[in-house]
Amino acid sequence: MGRYVARRLLQMIPVFLGSTLLVFSMMYALPGDPVRALAGEQTVDPTQIAAMKKNLGLDLPLWHQYWNYLIGLFQGDFGTQIASGRPVADIITEAFPITVRLTLFAFTFTVLVGISMGVFAGLKADQLRDRGLLILTLLLISVPSFVLGFLGQYFFAFQLGWVDPNVSAEANWDELFLPAVVLGSLSLAYVARLTRTSVAENLRADYMRTAVAKGLPRRRIIGVHLMRNSMIPVVTFLGTDLGALLGGAVVTEGIFNVKGVGWNVFDALKHREGATVVGIVTLIVVVYLVASLLVDLLYAVLDPRIRYA
């Protein structure tokens, strides 16, 4: 197990470098000059612009800027915003806990509701409740998240008055309920469908017939034999979906005015603050890699036949 973990950690290095270099290069290649944009429509002396670029290191070649970014990154420096002069690490420190709360809320909602719906439908495949689940999940997949967000605001905030349309700066748990439901709705549909298919398929497997023939209690048959094998593809999806929820929060946070990392990424893209975008995306890449490693390790728990050397 230790050798496997060490090997996976080594494999993460080129993935991390490639991902951050790609994002860094994309921000570098965007049209426009972020330093010149600070002056707006005013006329600025080119020497002043050149001096600011030199102070910020923007006059260096791309590879040199990226190398400086990596050196600072391993020292805890995610860069500095051009307009405000704030360290990006401070912005992440303020925004990331809010997005983590929103993501964990959405992830918990996805896991509990999605798996329950999938098991409920998979145990009675091709019946009325199974068809109802397929129609509901197809509807959730077809409707974009921003449409669900505006519909949720319209009905639950403006019509019924159950929630506030916008989340406050504190982003309390009760305020994050509706944004979390909107954020996790698409993932819930995939989890429910995947669980339903996996449960229905494993119900017809030989080991299930053997368990029934042995006279084992139904609770043990479903809870141990059926669920353990059915959850392997679901866990695979959930591991990668955790990072996707962090990235997908850009739209949801924009609709509900949640001041998390998604809102900050959108704001940084508008003002071409490349350091902010790269810093936050770097953090999301790390979350993806760690979640992928944890999923692989969970395989050994769900399936004892899997052994890591």
DODODO-437541 format. One record per residue: residue number from 1; residue in three letters; x, y, z of N, C-alpha, C in turn. Coordinates in pm, whole numbers. Layout:
<rs>
R  resi  resn     n.x     n.y     n.z    ca.x    ca.y    ca.z     c.x     c.y     c.z
R   NUM   ALA       X       Y       Z       X       Y       Z       X       Y       Z
...
</rs>
This chain:
<rs>
R  resi  resn     n.x     n.y     n.z    ca.x    ca.y    ca.z     c.x     c.y     c.z
R     1   MET      82    -120       0       0       0       0      86     126       0
R     2   GLY     191     124      83     278     242      91     346     272     -41
R     3   ARG     391     166    -110     456     186    -240     357     240    -342
R     4   TYR     233     192    -335     132     240    -429     105     389    -408
R     5   VAL      90     429    -281      64     570    -251     181     657    -297
R     6   ALA     304     609    -272     422     686    -315     425     699    -467
R     7   ARG     389     590    -538     388     595    -683     282     690    -736
R     8   ARG     166     690    -672      60     782    -715      99     927    -688
R     9   LEU     165     952    -576     209    1088    -546     310    1137    -649
R    10   LEU     397    1047    -695     493    1085    -799     421    1112    -931
R    11   GLN     315    1036    -959     240    1058   -1083     165    1191   -1080
R    12   MET     134    1238    -960      62    1365    -949     148    1484    -990
R    13   ILE     279    1472    -980     367    1585   -1008     354    1633   -1152
R    14   PRO     369    1544   -1254     352    1594   -1392     211    1642   -1422
R    15   VAL     110    1579   -1359     -28    1626   -1379     -45    1766   -1323
R    16   PHE       9    1789   -1205       0    1921   -1143      72    2026   -1226
R    17   LEU     193    1993   -1269     271    2089   -1348     203    2117   -1482
R    18   GLY     153    2013   -1547      87    2032   -1677     -40    2115   -1665
R    19   SER    -119    2090   -1561    -245    2163   -1544    -220    2310   -1515
R    20   THR    -130    2337   -1421    -103    2477   -1386     -36    2552   -1501
R    21   LEU      52    2482   -1575     116    2547   -1689      14    2582   -1797
R    22   LEU     -83    2493   -1819    -186    2519   -1920    -270    2640   -1882
R    23   VAL    -314    2645   -1756    -395    2760   -1711    -312    2887   -1714
R    24   PHE    -187    2878   -1670     -99    2995   -1669     -78    3048   -1811
R    25   SER     -60    2957   -1905     -38    2998   -2044    -164    3061   -2103
R    26   MET    -280    3006   -2069    -405    3061   -2121    -426    3204   -2070
R    27   MET    -398    3228   -1943    -413    3363   -1890    -311    3457   -1952
R    28   TYR    -193    3407   -1981     -89    3488   -2043    -127    3527   -2186
R    29   ALA    -201    3436   -2254    -234    3458   -2395    -362    3538   -2415
R    30   LEU    -436    3569   -2308    -559    3645   -2324    -529    3783   -2382
R    31   PRO    -613    3832   -2470    -590    3966   -2526    -608    4074   -2422
R    32   GLY    -541    4184   -2442    -551    4296   -2349    -433    4304   -2255
R    33   ASP    -415    4421   -2200    -304    4446   -2107    -363    4478   -1971
R    34   PRO    -347    4391   -1871    -407    4417   -1739    -350    4541   -1672
R    35   VAL    -223    4571   -1695    -164    4691   -1634    -220    4816   -1699
R    36   ARG    -230    4816   -1831    -286    4931   -1903    -433    4950   -1869
R    37   ALA    -504    4842   -1838    -647    4851   -1807    -674    4924   -1676
R    38   LEU    -574    4932   -1588    -592    5001   -1461    -620    5150   -1481
R    39   ALA    -566    5207   -1586    -584    5351   -1611    -716    5381   -1678
R    40   GLY    -788    5279   -1724    -915    5302   -1792    -893    5376   -1924
R    41   GLU    -967    5486   -1943    -955    5563   -2066    -854    5676   -2055
R    42   GLN    -789    5689   -1943    -691    5795   -1925    -561    5762   -2000
R    43   THR    -492    5866   -2039    -364    5851   -2107    -254    5831   -2002
R    44   VAL    -175    5728   -2021     -70    5694   -1926      63    5690   -1999
R    45   ASP     165    5739   -1933     300    5738   -1989     346    5593   -2007
R    46   PRO     389    5555   -2127     436    5417   -2149     549    5376   -2055
R    47   THR     630    5471   -2012     739    5436   -1920     684    5392   -1784
R    48   GLN     573    5452   -1742     511    5411   -1616     455    5269   -1627
R    49   ILE     393    5240   -1741     340    5106   -1762     454    5004   -1764
R    50   ALA     564    5039   -1831     678    4949   -1836     737    4927   -1697
R    51   ALA     740    5032   -1615     793    5019   -1479     705    4928   -1394
R    52   MET     573    4943   -1408     481    4858   -1332     494    4712   -1373
R    53   LYS     506    4689   -1504     523    4551   -1551     653    4490   -1497
R    54   LYS     757    4571   -1490     883    4521   -1439     872    4486   -1291
R    55   ASN     803    4571   -1215     784    4543   -1073     703    4416   -1049
R    56   LEU     606    4393   -1136     520    4274   -1124     579    4151   -1192
R    57   GLY     687    4168   -1265     748    4055   -1336     677    4017   -1463
R    58   LEU     589    4105   -1514     514    4075   -1635     594    4100   -1762
R    59   ASP     714    4156   -1750     797    4178   -1867     886    4058   -1899
R    60   LEU     881    3956   -1814     964    3838   -1833     898    3742   -1931
R    61   PRO     976    3651   -1991     916    3549   -2079     820    3459   -2000
R    62   LEU     734    3390   -2073     631    3307   -2010     693    3203   -1918
R    63   TRP     796    3132   -1967     855    3026   -1886     916    3081   -1758
R    64   HIS     971    3202   -1765    1032    3263   -1647     923    3304   -1546
R    65   GLN     813    3358   -1595     703    3394   -1507     647    3269   -1438
R    66   TYR     633    3162   -1515     579    3038   -1457     676    2981   -1354
R    67   TRP     805    2987   -1381     903    2938   -1285     897    3020   -1156
R    68   ASN     887    3151   -1168     875    3236   -1050     748    3204    -972
R    69   TYR     641    3173   -1046     515    3138    -980     530    3009    -900
R    70   LEU     595    2907    -957     615    2781    -886     702    2800    -763
R    71   ILE     808    2879    -776     896    2905    -661     816    2971    -548
R    72   GLY     735    3070    -583     655    3136    -481     547    3045    -424
R    73   LEU     494    2957    -510     387    2867    -468     434    2774    -356
R    74   PHE     552    2720    -370     605    2629    -268     646    2704    -142
R    75   GLN     644    2836    -147     669    2917     -28     539    2975      28
R    76   GLY     426    2929     -28     296    2976      19     250    3106     -45
R    77   ASP     317    3149    -152     282    3274    -220     210    3240    -350
R    78   PHE      80    3274    -357       0    3247    -477       0    3364    -574
R    79   GLY      79    3464    -549      83    3581    -636      11    3698    -573
R    80   THR       3    3808    -648     -56    3932    -600    -149    3989    -705
R    81   GLN    -265    4038    -662    -356    4103    -755    -296    4234    -806
R    82   ILE    -317    4260    -934    -259    4380    -993    -333    4505    -946
R    83   ALA    -466    4501    -948    -544    4621    -918    -538    4658    -770
R    84   SER    -561    4563    -682    -570    4593    -539    -438    4577    -466
R    85   GLY    -348    4499    -522    -222    4472    -454    -234    4371    -342
R    86   ARG    -350    4308    -328    -370    4207    -223    -305    4076    -262
R    87   PRO    -247    4006    -167    -197    3870    -197    -314    3778    -230
R    88   VAL    -295    3696    -333    -400    3603    -372    -428    3503    -261
R    89   ALA    -326    3471    -181    -345    3378     -69    -449    3431      29
R    90   ASP    -453    3563      51    -554    3621     140    -694    3607      82
R    91   ILE    -705    3626     -49    -836    3611    -114    -885    3467    -103
R    92   ILE    -793    3372    -125    -829    3230    -114    -868    3196      30
R    93   THR    -796    3250     125    -825    3223     266    -965    3270     305
R    94   GLU   -1009    3381     247   -1143    3433     276   -1251    3358     198
R    95   ALA   -1223    3327      72   -1328    3273     -15   -1339    3121      -9
R    96   PHE   -1228    3052       9   -1231    2905      -2   -1318    2840     105
R    97   PRO   -1315    2883     233   -1405    2820     330   -1553    2830     293
R    98   ILE   -1592    2941     230   -1732    2956     188   -1766    2853      80
R    99   THR   -1678    2840     -19   -1702    2743    -125   -1696    2601     -73
R   100   VAL   -1608    2574      24   -1601    2441      83   -1733    2406     152
R   101   ARG   -1790    2501     226   -1920    2476     290   -2028    2449     187
R   102   LEU   -2030    2531      82   -2129    2511     -24   -2109    2376     -93
R   103   THR   -1985    2342    -121   -1955    2215    -190   -1990    2095    -103
R   104   LEU   -1953    2100      25   -1984    1989     115   -2135    1973     132
R   105   PHE   -2206    2085     138   -2353    2079     146   -2409    2013      21
R   106   ALA   -2363    2057     -96   -2410    2000    -221   -2369    1854    -235
R   107   PHE   -2247    1821    -192   -2197    1684    -202   -2278    1591    -111
R   108   THR   -2306    1634      10   -2386    1553     102   -2527    1532      48
R   109   PHE   -2584    1638      -6   -2717    1628     -68   -2714    1530    -185
R   110   THR   -2610    1536    -265   -2598    1446    -380   -2586    1301    -336
R   111   VAL   -2500    1276    -237   -2476    1138    -192   -2601    1078    -128
R   112   LEU   -2659    1149     -32   -2771    1093      42   -2895    1075     -46
R   113   VAL   -2932    1180    -116   -3055    1174    -197   -3032    1092    -323
R   114   GLY   -2919    1112    -390   -2894    1042    -516   -2884     891    -498
R   115   ILE   -2806     847    -400   -2791     703    -377   -2923     642    -329
R   116   SER   -2995     712    -242   -3124     659    -194   -3223     642    -309
R   117   MET   -3231     743    -396   -3321     733    -510   -3279     621    -604
R   118   GLY   -3147     606    -625   -3100     501    -714   -3128     362    -660
R   119   VAL   -3105     341    -531   -3133     210    -471   -3283     182    -473
R   120   PHE   -3362     282    -440   -3508     267    -438   -3560     226    -575
R   121   ALA   -3506     284    -680   -3551     251    -815   -3489     121    -865
R   122   GLY   -3361      96    -832   -3293     -23    -882   -3348    -152    -826
R   123   LEU   -3399    -149    -703   -3456    -271    -644   -3585    -312    -713
R   124   LYS   -3651    -218    -777   -3775    -247    -851   -3761    -191    -992
R   125   ALA   -3664    -239   -1065   -3638    -189   -1200   -3757    -215   -1292
R   126   ASP   -3776    -124   -1387   -3882    -133   -1488   -4022    -123   -1429
R   127   GLN   -4032     -69   -1308   -4163     -42   -1252   -4189     109   -1254
R   128   LEU   -4303     148   -1199   -4346     287   -1209   -4246     383   -1144
R   129   ARG   -4198     348   -1024   -4105     438    -957   -3972     446   -1028
R   130   ASP   -3935     338   -1094   -3811     339   -1171   -3824     432   -1291
R   131   ARG   -3936     425   -1360   -3958     514   -1475   -3968     660   -1429
R   132   GLY   -4030     683   -1314   -4037     819   -1261   -3900     875   -1231
R   133   LEU   -3810     791   -1177   -3674     837   -1150   -3602     873   -1279
R   134   LEU   -3617     791   -1381   -3550     819   -1508   -3599     949   -1570
R   135   ILE   -3729     975   -1560   -3784    1100   -1615   -3732    1220   -1536
R   136   LEU   -3733    1209   -1403   -3688    1319   -1319   -3539    1350   -1342
R   137   THR   -3457    1247   -1346   -3313    1270   -1365   -3283    1322   -1505
R   138   LEU   -3359    1276   -1604   -3341    1329   -1738   -3375    1477   -1744
R   139   LEU   -3477    1517   -1670   -3514    1658   -1664   -3403    1740   -1599
R   140   LEU   -3344    1689   -1490   -3237    1761   -1422   -3113    1772   -1510
R   141   ILE   -3085    1668   -1587   -2969    1672   -1676   -2990    1770   -1790
R   142   SER   -3114    1782   -1835   -3144    1865   -1953   -3147    2013   -1920
R   143   VAL   -3183    2049   -1797   -3198    2190   -1761   -3064    2243   -1710
R   144   PRO   -3010    2351   -1767   -2884    2408   -1718   -2895    2455   -1574
R   145   SER   -2781    2457   -1505   -2781    2494   -1363   -2824    2639   -1342
R   146   PHE   -2790    2728   -1435   -2830    2868   -1415   -2981    2885   -1428
R   147   VAL   -3044    2800   -1509   -3190    2805   -1519   -3252    2756   -1389
R   148   LEU   -3200    2647   -1333   -3250    2598   -1205   -3229    2702   -1096
R   149   GLY   -3116    2771   -1102   -3089    2873   -1002   -3190    2986   -1006
R   150   PHE   -3219    3037   -1125   -3316    3147   -1137   -3457    3099   -1103
R   151   LEU   -3491    2975   -1140   -3622    2922   -1103   -3635    2907    -952
R   152   GLY   -3527    2859    -889   -3529    2846    -743   -3545    2980    -675
R   153   GLN   -3474    3081    -724   -3491    3215    -668   -3634    3266    -687
R   154   TYR   -3689    3244    -805   -3822    3298    -835   -3929    3236    -745
R   155   PHE   -3928    3102    -732   -4035    3036    -656   -4013    3044    -505
R   156   PHE   -3893    3009    -459   -3871    2996    -314   -3836    3128    -247
R   157   ALA   -3784    3224    -324   -3748    3353    -264   -3854    3460    -293
R   158   PHE   -3887    3480    -420   -3977    3590    -456   -4125    3555    -440
R   159   GLN   -4162    3430    -471   -4303    3392    -463   -4341    3343    -323
R   160   LEU   -4263    3249    -268   -4298    3190    -139   -4232    3262     -22
R   161   GLY   -4119    3327     -48   -4051    3399      60   -3986    3311     163
R   162   TRP   -3954    3187     128   -3893    3095     224   -3745    3126     246
R   163   VAL   -3678    3177     147   -3535    3204     156   -3508    3343      99
R   164   ASP   -3388    3392     128   -3344    3518      68   -3286    3489     -71
R   165   PRO   -3309    3579    -167   -3257    3554    -303   -3105    3556    -310
R   166   ASN   -3041    3632    -221   -2895    3641    -221   -2841    3597     -85
R   167   VAL   -2722    3540     -90   -2656    3493      32   -2577    3609      92
R   168   SER   -2581    3622     224   -2509    3729     291   -2359    3700     291
R   169   ALA   -2283    3798     339   -2137    3784     342   -2093    3673     436
R   170   GLU   -2172    3644     540   -2136    3538     633   -2158    3399     574
R   171   ALA   -2250    3387     479   -2279    3259     412   -2308    3149     514
R   172   ASN   -2413    3172     595   -2452    3073     694   -2507    2947     627
R   173   TRP   -2510    2839     704   -2552    2710     648   -2694    2716     596
R   174   ASP   -2785    2782     668   -2923    2787     623   -2938    2865     493
R   175   GLU   -2852    2965     471   -2856    3042     347   -2802    2963     229
R   176   LEU   -2718    2865     254   -2655    2789     146   -2739    2670     101
R   177   PHE   -2855    2649     163   -2935    2531     128   -2979    2533     -18
R   178   LEU   -3042    2642     -61   -3090    2650    -199   -2976    2649    -300
R   179   PRO   -2868    2729    -281   -2755    2718    -375   -2695    2579    -380
R   180   ALA   -2690    2509    -265   -2634    2374    -264   -2722    2277    -343
R   181   VAL   -2853    2292    -332   -2944    2205    -408   -2926    2229    -558
R   182   VAL   -2914    2356    -597   -2894    2387    -739   -2760    2334    -787
R   183   LEU   -2656    2353    -707   -2523    2308    -746   -2516    2156    -758
R   184   GLY   -2582    2086    -666   -2572    1940    -666   -2677    1868    -748
R   185   SER   -2769    1942    -813   -2879    1876    -885   -2830    1792   -1002
R   186   LEU   -2736    1843   -1079   -2686    1768   -1194   -2612    1643   -1148
R   187   SER   -2528    1657   -1046   -2456    1542    -993   -2553    1440    -934
R   188   LEU   -2658    1489    -869   -2758    1398    -812   -2822    1312    -920
R   189   ALA   -2851    1372   -1035   -2913    1296   -1143   -2821    1184   -1191
R   190   TYR   -2692    1215   -1208   -2597    1112   -1253   -2578    1005   -1148
R   191   VAL   -2568    1043   -1021   -2550     945    -914   -2671     853    -905
R   192   ALA   -2791     908    -913   -2912     828    -905   -2920     728   -1021
R   193   ARG   -2890     774   -1141   -2893     685   -1257   -2786     577   -1247
R   194   LEU   -2666     616   -1206   -2557     521   -1196   -2585     416   -1088
R   195   THR   -2636     462    -975   -2670     368    -867   -2782     275    -909
R   196   ARG   -2883     330    -974   -2995     248   -1019   -2949     138   -1114
R   197   THR   -2866     174   -1212   -2817      76   -1309   -2730     -30   -1243
R   198   SER   -2642      12   -1153   -2552     -81   -1087   -2628    -178    -996
R   199   VAL   -2725    -126    -922   -2805    -212    -833   -2887    -312    -915
R   200   ALA   -2953    -265   -1020   -3035    -354   -1103   -2949    -462   -1169
R   201   GLU   -2828    -429   -1209   -2740    -527   -1272   -2689    -629   -1171
R   202   ASN   -2650    -584   -1053   -2597    -676    -952   -2705    -765    -892
R   203   LEU   -2830    -722    -897   -2938    -806    -848   -2949    -937    -926
R   204   ARG   -2908    -933   -1052   -2915   -1052   -1138   -2787   -1135   -1135
R   205   ALA   -2689   -1096   -1054   -2561   -1165   -1050   -2574   -1298    -974
R   206   ASP   -2481   -1390   -1002   -2483   -1523    -940   -2461   -1517    -790
R   207   TYR   -2375   -1427    -743   -2348   -1423    -600   -2470   -1379    -520
R   208   MET   -2559   -1301    -584   -2683   -1262    -517   -2777   -1382    -504
R   209   ARG   -2784   -1464    -609   -2867   -1584    -600   -2814   -1678    -494
R   210   THR   -2681   -1688    -483   -2621   -1774    -381   -2654   -1723    -241
R   211   ALA   -2647   -1591    -222   -2678   -1534     -91   -2823   -1559     -52
R   212   VAL   -2914   -1549    -150   -3055   -1577    -122   -3076   -1725     -91
R   213   ALA   -3007   -1812    -167   -3020   -1956    -146   -2968   -1999      -9
R   214   LYS   -2869   -1927      45   -2816   -1959     178   -2912   -1920     290
R   215   GLY   -3014   -1843     256   -3110   -1801     356   -3066   -1683     439
R   216   LEU   -2975   -1602     386   -2929   -1484     459   -3042   -1382     471
R   217   PRO   -3042   -1303     579   -3145   -1200     594   -3140   -1100     479
R   218   ARG   -3255   -1049     440   -3262    -955     327   -3181    -829     356
R   219   ARG   -3181    -783     482   -3105    -664     515   -2956    -687     491
R   220   ARG   -2906    -805     524   -2764    -834     502   -2734    -850     353
R   221   ILE   -2826    -911     280   -2805    -930     136   -2793    -796      65
R   222   ILE   -2883    -704      98   -2882    -574      32   -2772    -484      87
R   223   GLY   -2762    -479     220   -2668    -385     282   -2522    -421     265
R   224   VAL   -2491    -551     257   -2351    -593     248   -2316    -641     108
R   225   HIS   -2383    -742      61   -2346    -801     -68   -2380    -711    -186
R   226   LEU   -2503    -659    -189   -2546    -579    -304   -2482    -441    -304
R   227   MET   -2490    -371    -193   -2444    -232    -189   -2293    -222    -205
R   228   ARG   -2216    -311    -145   -2070    -300    -155   -2024    -308    -300
R   229   ASN   -2079    -400    -378   -2038    -412    -517   -2101    -305    -605
R   230   SER   -2219    -260    -571   -2286    -160    -653   -2225     -22    -637
R   231   MET   -2159       3    -525   -2106     136    -497   -1972     165    -564
R   232   ILE   -1906      66    -622   -1774      89    -682   -1780     192    -794
R   233   PRO   -1867     180    -894   -1872     286    -998   -1924     419    -944
R   234   VAL   -2010     414    -841   -2063     538    -785   -1953     615    -714
R   235   VAL   -1869     543    -638   -1758     607    -568   -1661     669    -668
R   236   THR   -1639     601    -780   -1552     656    -884   -1604     791    -933
R   237   PHE   -1733     797    -958   -1791     923   -1006   -1786    1030    -898
R   238   LEU   -1820     995    -774   -1823    1093    -667   -1685    1152    -639
R   239   GLY   -1580    1070    -654   -1445    1120    -629   -1407    1231    -725
R   240   THR   -1437    1211    -851   -1407    1316    -950   -1508    1430    -945
R   241   ASP   -1628    1400    -897   -1732    1503    -895   -1706    1606    -786
R   242   LEU   -1629    1568    -684   -1600    1663    -577   -1525    1784    -632
R   243   GLY   -1426    1758    -716   -1356    1870    -779   -1443    1944    -878
R   244   ALA   -1531    1871    -947   -1621    1936   -1042   -1718    2030    -972
R   245   LEU   -1761    1993    -851   -1851    2081    -776   -1780    2211    -739
R   246   LEU   -1652    2200    -703   -1575    2321    -673   -1565    2413    -794
R   247   GLY   -1538    2352    -910   -1528    2431   -1032   -1662    2481   -1082
R   248   GLY   -1766    2399   -1065   -1899    2437   -1111   -1966    2541   -1026
R   249   ALA   -1907    2573    -911   -1967    2674    -822   -1957    2814    -880
R   250   VAL   -1886    2831    -991   -1873    2964   -1051   -2010    3019   -1089
R   251   VAL   -2092    2939   -1156   -2224    2984   -1199   -2317    3001   -1080
R   252   THR   -2320    2901    -992   -2411    2906    -877   -2378    3022    -785
R   253   GLU   -2250    3045    -757   -2212    3155    -670   -2244    3290    -733
R   254   GLY   -2236    3296    -866   -2272    3420    -933   -2420    3451    -922
R   255   ILE   -2505    3348    -933   -2650    3369    -926   -2693    3412    -786
R   256   PHE   -2639    3345    -685   -2683    3371    -547   -2590    3466    -472
R   257   ASN   -2497    3527    -543   -2406    3625    -484   -2328    3568    -366
R   258   VAL   -2280    3446    -383   -2198    3382    -280   -2053    3421    -306
R   259   LYS   -1990    3485    -209   -1855    3538    -229   -1749    3430    -204
R   260   GLY   -1757    3322    -284   -1661    3214    -274   -1558    3221    -384
R   261   VAL   -1489    3110    -406   -1383    3110    -507   -1440    3123    -648
R   262   GLY   -1559    3066    -672   -1620    3080    -803   -1651    3223    -838
R   263   TRP   -1707    3297    -742   -1737    3438    -763   -1608    3516    -788
R   264   ASN   -1502    3484    -714   -1375    3553    -731   -1309    3519    -864
R   265   VAL   -1324    3396    -911   -1270    3360   -1043   -1341    3439   -1152
R   266   PHE   -1473    3446   -1144   -1549    3521   -1244   -1509    3668   -1243
R   267   ASP   -1497    3726   -1123   -1458    3866   -1112   -1316    3888   -1164
R   268   ALA   -1226    3793   -1136   -1088    3805   -1183   -1080    3793   -1336
R   269   LEU   -1162    3709   -1395   -1163    3696   -1541   -1211    3825   -1607
R   270   LYS   -1308    3891   -1546   -1357    4016   -1602   -1248    4123   -1602
R   271   HIS   -1167    4124   -1499   -1063    4225   -1485    -925    4174   -1526
R   272   ARG    -923    4054   -1583    -799    3992   -1631    -691    3985   -1521
R   273   GLU    -735    3945   -1404    -643    3923   -1293    -595    3778   -1299
R   274   GLY    -493    3756   -1380    -446    3620   -1404    -395    3551   -1279
R   275   ALA    -330    3623   -1189    -275    3562   -1068    -386    3501    -982
R   276   THR    -499    3570    -973    -611    3518    -893    -667    3391    -955
R   277   VAL    -688    3391   -1086    -743    3274   -1154    -649    3156   -1140
R   278   VAL    -521    3177   -1166    -424    3067   -1160    -413    3013   -1017
R   279   GLY    -413    3102    -918    -401    3058    -779    -518    2972    -736
R   280   ILE    -641    3014    -770    -758    2937    -731    -765    2806    -808
R   281   VAL    -735    2808    -938    -737    2685   -1017    -631    2588    -967
R   282   THR    -518    2637    -923    -415    2551    -866    -468    2476    -746
R   283   LEU    -542    2545    -662    -600    2481    -544    -702    2375    -585
R   284   ILE    -783    2404    -686    -882    2306    -733    -814    2183    -792
R   285   VAL    -703    2203    -862    -627    2089    -918    -579    1998    -805
R   286   VAL    -530    2057    -697    -484    1978    -583    -600    1897    -524
R   287   VAL    -718    1960    -515    -835    1889    -463    -871    1772    -553
R   288   TYR    -867    1791    -684    -892    1682    -779    -796    1566    -756
R   289   LEU    -669    1595    -744    -567    1491    -731    -584    1413    -601
R   290   VAL    -609    1484    -493    -627    1417    -363    -754    1332    -364
R   291   ALA    -861    1384    -422    -986    1308    -430    -968    1182    -514
R   292   SER    -894    1191    -623    -868    1074    -707    -790     968    -631
R   293   LEU    -693    1010    -552    -615     914    -473    -703     847    -368
R   294   LEU    -788     924    -301    -875     866    -199    -973     766    -260
R   295   VAL   -1021     793    -381   -1112     700    -448   -1043     568    -475
R   296   ASP    -921     573    -524    -847     449    -550    -825     369    -422
R   297   LEU    -800     437    -312    -780     367    -185    -912     309    -133
R   298   LEU   -1024     375    -163   -1154     322    -119   -1192     195    -193
R   299   TYR   -1136     173    -311   -1165      50    -385   -1133     -72    -301
R   300   ALA   -1020     -68    -230    -979    -183    -150   -1076    -208     -35
R   301   VAL   -1145    -103      11   -1243    -120     118   -1371    -182      63
R   302   LEU   -1414    -136     -54   -1538    -186    -114   -1521    -324    -175
R   303   ASP   -1404    -353    -230   -1380    -482    -295   -1253    -544    -237
R   304   PRO   -1265    -643    -146   -1146    -704     -85   -1052    -771    -184
R   305   ARG   -1100    -797    -306   -1014    -862    -405    -905    -768    -458
R   306   ILE    -928    -636    -439    -832    -539    -486    -721    -524    -384
R   307   ARG    -597    -539    -428    -482    -524    -342    -382    -432    -410
R   308   TYR    -325    -340    -334    -227    -246    -387     -88    -286    -340
R   309   ALA       3    -291    -438     141    -327    -404     232    -207    -428
</rs>
